[in-house]
Amino acid sequence: MELITSIFQQGYSVIVPFILLLGLLIFVHELGHFLVAKYFGVRVEVFSIGFGKKIFSFKRGDTTYALSLFPLGGYVKMFGDEVGAEVDPADKPFSFVHKPVLQRMAVVLAGPMMNLFFAIFLYLIIVMVGEDVKAPIVGDIHPTSIAYQTGFRDGDRVLKIGNEKVQSWNDIQEMLSKYIGATVDVEVSRAETHQNEILKVNPVAAPNPLIVALHSTIGDVQGLSNITLAPMIGVSINNLKSNSGINIAGLKTGDYINKVNEIDIKSFRELRKTLLSLQGKEVQISGERMKPEIDTSKVEGKTKEEVTEKFTLNIKLPELKSENDFWFERSDLYLAKVMPDTPASKAGIKSGDRMLSINGLGLDRWEDVQSQIKNYKESSGPLKIEISRDGQKLLFDLEPEFSETMSPQGMHEKRFTIGIVPWYAQTPPLVEKLIQDNLWSGFKRSIFKTYEVTIMTLNGFVKLFKSQISSKNIGGIISIGQAASETFKMGWMQFLTMMALVSVNLFVLNLLPVPVLDGGHMVFYTIEVLKGSPLSLKKMELAQRVGIVLLMSLMVFSLFNDFSRIFSSF
């Protein structure tokens, strides 16, 4: 019953944004066909948004304009467009099939092109009002990294690379790519002092983590990222014994600290800095923690309110002998869950354990754990994993298993795993508004963004066909509806950005050489141009049937993925 209720609620909450988004994009697409057909003198009999039974219609001139029951597409019915239709000689000037092949190609191509032009228009609005971009602010920098040795520090704002002004985090990656194998001056502003400094940086080529991006490699400085650890804490028995005040407070590993004395806390380093300044004082700590009854493996699709509970504690912070004796640790070396029937669970590792070392090498952060397991070699024998549990150190021998997993980018990855999930959370990157100075710069920016999304969409299709991206990423109307609903709640700019993205996807999808789609018709007409005559009716009908089967199969598969995601959250 809970599942049925949730599905109904989700469906109701997405219907208005979904119809608004898809309805407008369908209208734009069909308007392209309609306008070019009218331009070439084709008689348009029906212009419909939606399929099936007409729920509203009116006629003006030769055309009936209609809203139909199923809003999952639309159509423009042109006179003489039926395969094998008999057309009176007097009406041939108004018949679609009797128009020159280049005119027919223009009519067919107009629909997808309108989606492309509409995306440019939407992006123009977005960039002129102000697009959200990730701020060019450095995240947590590990002291052993090349980025740290180069001079980067936590919270640095990157101002310039060479002579170019940096306006977003993406600018950093793009500009560093120009200097791979060379040395470039990078100007930064320090977070603490706001003083500007010039760093000598030597970028190297690295794989682009965004697999559908324009370029497969980017300029990189090892350890340089905008990732900042969220203010989630790890609390060990040793901490509790040495700091009895913290023990009384009742703080637990995995607690997410939001406020200290009404000071908003955004990251672990902010939490550390704030609490160090309040040693020996009474403080109020507010935050969120996972509800005791919640299974951490089944939180996908649930809201924060459903899985967490809020808390507020008043404690007196003890004085520290040294900053190294800080009351809390980063949480990412503490295990939130150990998956059943995996090497870790079979060896006896449990949730709540704190990772200490692997093969004698100390661990500072979760990335160290990932690196050790990912680079495991079977010839080297079992991994020796040392953990801390209830103040005791324990050593486990286990052999990782080679399995296929899905990366956050949707890629299939075959690598060694042991089945552990850490208490790990990143703070969302700081987002800033980037506003174009004038209409011309805005127009160029909107064209570039449309081009970028188009290439990414094409790359996504190619990598999907090559099985480099999991087919589980294919979403259907439910996924589109959920995305429309979520972005609609976030605001008009986010909703328009989503609409532009879907518009580009419709442009690309409709040009695929699949019969029934516009791209399939373009193939037919191209063959007609090359051979000097159209394909036979029998061949065209056969191709249409194949196209319908392919399209219906894709729709069914995408719906299966949508419902699988919904069911997996329960």
PLY file of the C-alpha trace (Angstrom):
ply
format ascii 1.0
element vertex 570
property float x
property float y
property float z
element edge 569
property int vertex1
property int vertex2
end_header
0.00 0.00 0.00
2.86 2.35 0.87
4.42 1.67 -2.55
1.17 2.38 -4.42
0.58 5.58 -2.43
4.15 6.78 -3.10
3.86 6.09 -6.85
0.53 7.97 -6.95
1.96 10.95 -5.06
5.03 11.07 -7.29
2.83 10.92 -10.39
0.58 13.73 -9.18
3.46 16.01 -8.21
5.19 15.74 -11.60
2.23 15.99 -13.97
2.02 19.81 -14.28
5.78 20.47 -14.76
5.96 17.44 -17.07
3.14 18.65 -19.33
4.53 22.19 -19.31
8.02 21.01 -20.27
7.16 18.31 -22.79
4.12 20.12 -24.17
6.10 23.23 -25.02
8.93 21.24 -26.61
6.49 19.19 -28.68
4.73 22.37 -29.78
8.04 23.91 -30.87
9.02 20.75 -32.75
5.73 20.42 -34.61
5.65 24.16 -35.28
8.89 23.73 -37.24
7.30 21.11 -39.50
4.12 23.22 -39.82
5.77 26.52 -40.77
8.11 25.07 -43.40
5.32 22.93 -44.87
3.09 26.02 -45.19
6.01 27.96 -46.68
6.30 25.40 -49.49
2.55 25.38 -50.10
1.74 22.05 -48.45
-1.83 21.82 -47.17
-1.65 21.01 -43.42
-4.80 19.17 -42.35
-4.09 18.65 -38.60
-1.72 20.26 -36.10
-2.01 18.24 -32.89
-0.24 18.33 -29.53
-0.65 14.82 -28.20
-1.97 11.61 -29.74
-5.28 9.78 -29.64
-8.72 11.23 -29.03
-8.99 14.99 -29.45
-10.05 16.70 -26.21
-10.10 20.20 -27.71
-9.95 21.39 -31.31
-10.85 24.20 -33.68
-10.44 24.73 -37.40
-8.96 27.71 -39.14
-8.51 27.62 -42.89
-7.48 24.15 -44.03
-6.01 23.16 -40.64
-7.60 21.65 -37.55
-5.66 22.61 -34.41
-6.05 20.11 -31.57
-5.03 19.02 -28.10
-5.18 15.24 -27.87
-5.46 12.87 -24.94
-1.93 11.43 -24.70
0.67 14.23 -24.34
3.67 12.06 -25.26
4.22 13.56 -28.66
2.44 15.36 -31.43
1.99 15.36 -35.14
1.40 17.51 -38.20
-0.81 15.70 -40.73
-0.08 16.93 -44.21
-2.24 16.38 -47.27
-0.97 13.55 -49.42
1.38 12.21 -46.74
-0.21 8.73 -46.63
1.83 6.00 -48.29
0.17 5.04 -51.60
-2.56 7.69 -51.30
-4.41 8.69 -54.48
-4.21 12.45 -55.10
-6.36 14.32 -57.59
-4.17 16.06 -60.20
-5.70 19.41 -59.23
-4.55 18.94 -55.61
-1.00 17.80 -56.36
0.44 21.34 -55.82
-0.71 21.05 -52.17
0.41 17.44 -51.62
3.46 16.74 -49.49
4.57 13.64 -51.41
4.42 15.53 -54.69
6.80 18.25 -53.52
10.44 18.13 -54.70
12.54 15.87 -52.49
14.67 18.76 -51.18
11.52 20.57 -50.01
10.33 17.40 -48.25
13.73 17.10 -46.57
13.46 20.71 -45.39
10.00 20.06 -43.90
11.23 16.98 -42.04
14.43 18.63 -40.85
12.57 21.72 -39.59
11.20 19.93 -36.50
14.54 18.91 -34.96
16.10 22.22 -35.99
13.39 24.12 -34.14
14.32 22.15 -31.00
17.95 23.19 -31.54
17.09 26.86 -32.07
14.75 26.79 -29.08
17.58 25.44 -26.89
19.77 28.36 -28.02
16.94 30.76 -27.16
16.48 29.20 -23.70
20.21 29.32 -22.97
20.25 32.97 -24.09
17.63 33.78 -21.45
19.56 31.80 -18.84
22.97 33.38 -19.50
21.55 36.92 -19.66
19.60 36.54 -16.40
22.53 34.69 -14.81
23.55 31.05 -15.11
24.57 29.04 -12.06
28.22 28.00 -12.24
30.50 26.25 -9.78
32.68 28.86 -8.11
36.44 28.61 -8.86
37.17 27.79 -5.22
39.59 25.04 -4.23
38.27 22.30 -1.94
40.18 20.18 0.58
43.84 19.83 -0.38
45.82 16.90 1.02
49.27 17.91 2.35
50.98 15.12 0.38
49.46 16.11 -2.97
51.26 17.90 -5.79
48.61 20.63 -5.59
49.62 21.34 -1.98
53.32 21.25 -2.83
52.64 23.66 -5.71
51.14 26.11 -3.23
47.38 25.58 -3.39
45.53 25.72 -0.07
42.01 24.90 1.11
39.52 27.56 0.07
41.75 29.39 -2.44
39.83 31.30 -5.11
41.48 30.99 -8.50
41.46 34.41 -10.20
43.58 33.99 -13.32
45.36 31.32 -15.32
47.96 32.93 -17.53
46.31 36.14 -18.68
42.78 34.75 -18.71
40.23 35.59 -16.04
38.66 32.58 -14.32
34.90 32.74 -13.74
33.99 29.14 -12.91
35.51 25.82 -11.90
35.02 24.53 -15.44
37.21 27.42 -16.65
40.06 26.08 -14.51
39.94 22.66 -16.16
39.62 24.10 -19.68
42.42 26.66 -19.22
44.85 24.22 -17.60
44.37 21.98 -20.65
46.06 24.66 -22.78
49.25 24.40 -20.72
49.75 20.64 -20.46
53.49 19.98 -20.31
54.29 23.67 -19.73
54.44 26.07 -16.78
51.73 28.67 -16.25
51.18 31.39 -13.66
48.02 30.88 -11.60
46.81 33.78 -9.46
44.87 32.85 -6.33
43.27 34.73 -3.46
43.84 33.14 -0.04
40.69 32.33 1.95
42.14 33.44 5.27
44.04 36.60 4.34
42.40 37.56 1.01
45.93 38.25 -0.23
46.71 37.43 -3.86
49.57 35.09 -4.71
51.06 33.81 -7.97
51.73 30.06 -8.20
53.89 28.32 -10.79
51.80 25.40 -12.02
52.74 22.47 -14.30
49.50 20.82 -15.55
49.56 17.23 -16.79
47.06 15.36 -18.97
44.47 13.33 -17.05
41.32 11.42 -18.09
38.24 13.63 -18.07
35.97 12.36 -15.26
32.96 13.50 -17.30
32.95 10.72 -19.88
30.55 12.43 -22.30
32.45 15.74 -22.29
33.86 17.48 -25.36
37.42 16.34 -24.59
38.57 12.97 -23.25
41.46 14.52 -21.28
41.84 17.63 -19.16
44.71 19.59 -17.68
45.21 18.47 -14.11
47.28 19.09 -11.01
47.21 15.99 -8.80
45.11 16.68 -5.71
43.49 19.87 -7.04
39.70 19.69 -6.86
36.67 21.57 -5.60
35.59 18.64 -3.42
35.09 19.65 0.20
34.26 17.19 2.95
30.91 17.87 4.61
30.72 18.52 8.39
30.05 14.86 9.19
31.95 13.59 12.21
33.63 10.40 13.30
33.72 9.69 17.04
36.04 6.98 18.36
36.27 5.40 21.78
39.67 7.00 22.20
38.12 10.42 21.63
35.45 9.71 24.17
37.92 8.55 26.83
40.16 11.57 26.45
37.32 14.11 26.17
34.61 13.18 28.66
32.62 16.32 27.81
32.10 15.05 24.29
31.02 11.66 25.65
28.27 13.27 27.72
27.07 15.18 24.67
25.97 11.98 22.96
27.43 12.78 19.55
27.78 9.81 17.23
29.73 8.83 14.16
27.82 9.95 11.09
26.29 13.02 12.76
26.03 15.91 10.30
26.69 19.21 12.11
24.72 22.17 10.70
25.25 24.86 13.33
27.52 25.76 16.23
26.08 28.60 18.36
23.87 29.62 15.41
26.92 29.78 13.12
26.15 27.95 9.88
28.66 25.18 9.22
29.25 24.16 5.60
32.30 21.89 5.78
34.39 19.79 8.13
37.22 22.31 7.99
34.77 25.09 9.02
33.58 22.90 11.89
37.12 22.30 13.05
38.06 25.99 12.85
34.91 27.09 14.68
35.18 24.58 17.53
38.90 25.23 18.03
38.06 28.90 18.63
35.54 27.91 21.32
37.70 25.66 23.54
36.63 25.72 27.17
33.29 27.38 26.38
29.68 26.29 26.44
28.46 25.62 22.91
25.22 24.58 21.26
25.62 22.06 18.46
22.77 21.34 16.06
22.67 18.76 13.33
21.09 15.71 11.78
21.64 12.00 12.19
20.34 8.86 10.55
17.26 7.45 12.24
18.14 4.23 14.11
15.61 2.16 12.17
16.84 3.25 8.72
18.82 0.81 6.58
21.62 2.87 5.05
21.50 0.76 1.87
17.90 1.77 1.15
17.87 5.57 1.28
17.86 6.24 -2.48
14.65 7.98 -3.52
13.74 8.98 0.04
13.73 12.55 1.31
16.09 13.80 4.00
13.15 14.12 6.38
12.31 10.44 5.94
15.75 9.11 6.85
17.19 11.63 9.33
16.23 13.23 12.60
17.39 16.58 13.99
19.19 17.06 17.29
20.49 19.94 19.42
23.05 19.46 22.20
24.53 21.86 24.74
28.03 20.96 25.90
31.18 22.51 27.30
34.20 21.93 25.11
37.29 20.76 27.01
40.58 22.56 26.46
42.93 20.77 24.06
46.61 20.19 24.74
47.20 20.29 20.99
45.13 20.90 17.87
46.08 17.37 16.84
43.94 16.12 19.75
40.77 17.48 18.11
37.60 15.97 19.57
36.30 14.57 16.31
37.70 12.98 13.18
36.66 13.05 9.56
33.93 10.47 9.17
35.07 8.92 5.89
37.24 6.20 7.48
34.29 4.94 9.55
32.09 2.28 7.94
28.39 3.05 7.63
27.62 -0.37 6.16
29.26 -3.65 5.27
27.43 -5.32 2.40
26.36 -8.95 3.01
28.14 -11.85 1.29
31.18 -9.77 0.41
34.85 -10.29 1.33
34.57 -7.72 4.15
31.50 -9.30 5.77
32.90 -12.81 5.41
36.15 -11.70 7.07
34.25 -10.25 10.06
34.46 -6.49 9.40
31.37 -4.68 10.72
29.60 -1.37 10.34
30.99 1.17 12.82
34.57 -0.08 12.37
37.23 2.55 11.79
39.74 1.80 9.01
43.35 2.22 10.23
45.69 0.71 7.64
45.91 -1.60 4.63
49.03 -3.74 4.25
50.74 -1.61 6.90
50.10 1.69 5.09
48.26 4.24 7.22
45.02 5.74 5.93
44.19 9.46 6.02
41.02 9.57 3.94
38.56 7.41 2.00
40.46 7.96 -1.27
43.41 6.08 0.30
41.15 3.08 0.95
39.80 3.14 -2.60
43.28 3.37 -4.08
44.63 0.41 -2.06
41.71 -1.84 -2.99
41.47 -0.72 -6.62
45.18 -1.40 -7.22
45.13 -4.81 -5.52
47.08 -7.58 -7.29
46.02 -11.18 -6.75
49.63 -12.33 -6.87
50.40 -10.27 -3.76
48.15 -12.37 -1.54
45.37 -11.26 0.86
45.02 -7.66 1.99
45.86 -7.11 5.64
43.28 -4.62 6.90
43.64 -3.13 10.36
40.55 -1.60 11.97
39.60 -0.10 15.32
36.51 -1.43 17.10
35.44 -0.36 20.60
38.96 0.84 21.32
40.54 -2.44 20.20
42.75 -2.89 17.13
41.88 -5.88 14.97
43.61 -7.31 11.88
41.77 -9.07 9.06
43.06 -10.93 6.00
40.80 -10.86 2.97
40.98 -11.14 -0.79
39.01 -8.51 -2.79
36.64 -9.77 -5.46
36.70 -8.57 -9.05
33.27 -7.21 -9.90
31.47 -4.81 -12.17
30.20 -1.63 -10.58
28.67 1.57 -11.86
30.57 4.81 -11.33
28.79 8.07 -10.35
29.15 9.08 -14.03
27.17 6.01 -15.15
30.16 4.05 -16.47
30.66 0.32 -16.16
33.78 -0.29 -14.07
35.38 -3.66 -13.48
37.56 -3.44 -10.42
38.34 -5.02 -7.08
35.93 -4.37 -4.22
35.48 -5.68 -0.68
31.91 -4.49 0.05
32.26 -1.54 2.45
30.39 1.78 2.50
31.85 4.72 4.48
30.22 7.58 6.33
31.08 9.96 3.54
29.47 13.16 2.32
30.65 16.10 0.28
29.42 19.62 0.75
27.77 20.94 -2.44
30.16 23.15 -4.42
29.57 26.88 -3.99
27.42 28.13 -6.87
27.64 31.68 -8.21
25.73 33.66 -10.83
27.57 34.34 -14.07
25.87 37.14 -16.04
26.91 38.10 -19.57
27.87 41.72 -20.18
25.85 42.24 -23.37
23.51 40.53 -25.81
26.28 39.59 -28.26
28.39 37.85 -25.59
25.21 36.19 -24.32
24.36 34.94 -27.81
27.86 33.46 -28.26
27.67 31.85 -24.82
24.23 30.33 -25.57
25.48 28.88 -28.87
28.52 27.38 -27.11
26.38 25.83 -24.36
24.01 24.34 -26.95
26.96 22.97 -28.91
28.50 21.55 -25.73
25.29 19.78 -24.68
24.76 18.48 -28.23
28.24 16.91 -28.33
27.76 15.46 -24.84
24.43 13.96 -25.92
26.00 12.44 -29.04
28.90 11.08 -26.97
26.38 9.61 -24.56
24.63 7.70 -27.37
27.94 6.45 -28.78
29.22 5.26 -25.39
25.84 3.69 -24.66
26.02 1.65 -27.89
29.60 0.68 -27.01
28.41 -0.41 -23.52
30.79 2.09 -21.92
27.77 3.64 -20.19
25.26 1.41 -18.43
21.90 0.98 -20.14
20.39 1.51 -16.68
20.95 5.21 -17.28
18.24 5.21 -19.96
15.25 6.97 -18.46
11.70 7.27 -19.73
8.77 9.60 -19.21
8.80 9.02 -15.44
12.44 10.11 -15.19
11.72 13.17 -17.32
8.69 13.94 -15.17
10.67 13.61 -11.94
13.45 15.83 -13.29
10.88 18.39 -14.47
9.22 18.36 -11.05
12.47 18.73 -9.11
13.82 21.57 -11.26
10.42 23.30 -11.21
10.58 23.35 -7.40
14.12 24.77 -7.53
13.13 27.76 -9.66
12.51 28.98 -13.19
16.16 29.14 -14.21
16.73 25.50 -13.22
13.51 24.51 -15.01
14.53 26.36 -18.18
17.96 24.71 -18.02
16.27 21.31 -17.84
14.02 22.28 -20.75
17.02 23.33 -22.86
18.74 20.02 -22.09
15.68 17.98 -23.11
15.24 20.14 -26.23
18.78 19.30 -27.35
18.13 15.62 -26.63
15.00 15.73 -28.78
17.03 17.35 -31.56
19.58 14.53 -31.46
17.10 11.71 -30.87
14.84 12.74 -33.77
17.78 12.79 -36.17
18.78 9.20 -35.42
18.47 7.13 -38.62
15.53 5.11 -37.30
12.42 4.70 -39.47
9.41 6.57 -38.00
11.72 9.28 -36.62
12.64 12.34 -38.67
16.14 10.94 -39.14
14.66 7.83 -40.75
12.70 9.94 -43.22
15.89 11.86 -44.01
17.55 8.52 -44.88
14.67 7.66 -47.23
14.90 11.03 -48.97
18.68 10.84 -49.22
18.37 7.45 -50.96
15.77 9.02 -53.28
18.21 11.82 -54.17
21.03 9.35 -54.86
19.05 6.82 -56.91
16.74 9.33 -58.60
13.54 7.65 -57.41
11.88 6.86 -54.07
12.09 3.51 -52.33
9.33 1.05 -53.09
6.22 1.17 -50.91
6.92 -2.38 -49.69
10.41 -1.50 -48.46
9.22 1.71 -46.80
6.37 -0.08 -45.02
8.76 -2.80 -43.80
11.21 -0.18 -42.53
8.38 1.66 -40.75
7.34 -1.53 -38.94
10.92 -2.17 -37.84
11.18 1.43 -36.63
7.97 1.13 -34.63
9.21 -2.07 -32.98
12.56 -0.44 -32.08
10.85 2.66 -30.71
8.32 0.69 -28.66
11.10 -1.56 -27.31
13.06 1.49 -26.21
9.99 2.97 -24.50
9.26 -0.29 -22.66
12.90 -0.62 -21.58
13.05 2.96 -20.32
9.82 2.46 -18.36
11.28 -0.72 -16.87
14.30 1.29 -15.69
12.04 3.99 -14.26
9.97 1.54 -12.24
13.09 -0.38 -11.15
14.46 2.83 -9.64
11.18 3.47 -7.83
10.92 -0.08 -6.45
14.60 -0.13 -5.37
13.96 2.74 -2.95
11.68 0.52 -0.82
0 1
1 2
2 3
3 4
4 5
5 6
6 7
7 8
8 9
9 10
10 11
11 12
12 13
13 14
14 15
15 16
16 17
17 18
18 19
19 20
20 21
21 22
22 23
23 24
24 25
25 26
26 27
27 28
28 29
29 30
30 31
31 32
32 33
33 34
34 35
35 36
36 37
37 38
38 39
39 40
40 41
41 42
42 43
43 44
44 45
45 46
46 47
47 48
48 49
49 50
50 51
51 52
52 53
53 54
54 55
55 56
56 57
57 58
58 59
59 60
60 61
61 62
62 63
63 64
64 65
65 66
66 67
67 68
68 69
69 70
70 71
71 72
72 73
73 74
74 75
75 76
76 77
77 78
78 79
79 80
80 81
81 82
82 83
83 84
84 85
85 86
86 87
87 88
88 89
89 90
90 91
91 92
92 93
93 94
94 95
95 96
96 97
97 98
98 99
99 100
100 101
101 102
102 103
103 104
104 105
105 106
106 107
107 108
108 109
109 110
110 111
111 112
112 113
113 114
114 115
115 116
116 117
117 118
118 119
119 120
120 121
121 122
122 123
123 124
124 125
125 126
126 127
127 128
128 129
129 130
130 131
131 132
132 133
133 134
134 135
135 136
136 137
137 138
138 139
139 140
140 141
141 142
142 143
143 144
144 145
145 146
146 147
147 148
148 149
149 150
150 151
151 152
152 153
153 154
154 155
155 156
156 157
157 158
158 159
159 160
160 161
161 162
162 163
163 164
164 165
165 166
166 167
167 168
168 169
169 170
170 171
171 172
172 173
173 174
174 175
175 176
176 177
177 178
178 179
179 180
180 181
181 182
182 183
183 184
184 185
185 186
186 187
187 188
188 189
189 190
190 191
191 192
192 193
193 194
194 195
195 196
196 197
197 198
198 199
199 200
200 201
201 202
202 203
203 204
204 205
205 206
206 207
207 208
208 209
209 210
210 211
211 212
212 213
213 214
214 215
215 216
216 217
217 218
218 219
219 220
220 221
221 222
222 223
223 224
224 225
225 226
226 227
227 228
228 229
229 230
230 231
231 232
232 233
233 234
234 235
235 236
236 237
237 238
238 239
239 240
240 241
241 242
242 243
243 244
244 245
245 246
246 247
247 248
248 249
249 250
250 251
251 252
252 253
253 254
254 255
255 256
256 257
257 258
258 259
259 260
260 261
261 262
262 263
263 264
264 265
265 266
266 267
267 268
268 269
269 270
270 271
271 272
272 273
273 274
274 275
275 276
276 277
277 278
278 279
279 280
280 281
281 282
282 283
283 284
284 285
285 286
286 287
287 288
288 289
289 290
290 291
291 292
292 293
293 294
294 295
295 296
296 297
297 298
298 299
299 300
300 301
301 302
302 303
303 304
304 305
305 306
306 307
307 308
308 309
309 310
310 311
311 312
312 313
313 314
314 315
315 316
316 317
317 318
318 319
319 320
320 321
321 322
322 323
323 324
324 325
325 326
326 327
327 328
328 329
329 330
330 331
331 332
332 333
333 334
334 335
335 336
336 337
337 338
338 339
339 340
340 341
341 342
342 343
343 344
344 345
345 346
346 347
347 348
348 349
349 350
350 351
351 352
352 353
353 354
354 355
355 356
356 357
357 358
358 359
359 360
360 361
361 362
362 363
363 364
364 365
365 366
366 367
367 368
368 369
369 370
370 371
371 372
372 373
373 374
374 375
375 376
376 377
377 378
378 379
379 380
380 381
381 382
382 383
383 384
384 385
385 386
386 387
387 388
388 389
389 390
390 391
391 392
392 393
393 394
394 395
395 396
396 397
397 398
398 399
399 400
400 401
401 402
402 403
403 404
404 405
405 406
406 407
407 408
408 409
409 410
410 411
411 412
412 413
413 414
414 415
415 416
416 417
417 418
418 419
419 420
420 421
421 422
422 423
423 424
424 425
425 426
426 427
427 428
428 429
429 430
430 431
431 432
432 433
433 434
434 435
435 436
436 437
437 438
438 439
439 440
440 441
441 442
442 443
443 444
444 445
445 446
446 447
447 448
448 449
449 450
450 451
451 452
452 453
453 454
454 455
455 456
456 457
457 458
458 459
459 460
460 461
461 462
462 463
463 464
464 465
465 466
466 467
467 468
468 469
469 470
470 471
471 472
472 473
473 474
474 475
475 476
476 477
477 478
478 479
479 480
480 481
481 482
482 483
483 484
484 485
485 486
486 487
487 488
488 489
489 490
490 491
491 492
492 493
493 494
494 495
495 496
496 497
497 498
498 499
499 500
500 501
501 502
502 503
503 504
504 505
505 506
506 507
507 508
508 509
509 510
510 511
511 512
512 513
513 514
514 515
515 516
516 517
517 518
518 519
519 520
520 521
521 522
522 523
523 524
524 525
525 526
526 527
527 528
528 529
529 530
530 531
531 532
532 533
533 534
534 535
535 536
536 537
537 538
538 539
539 540
540 541
541 542
542 543
543 544
544 545
545 546
546 547
547 548
548 549
549 550
550 551
551 552
552 553
553 554
554 555
555 556
556 557
557 558
558 559
559 560
560 561
561 562
562 563
563 564
564 565
565 566
566 567
567 568
568 569
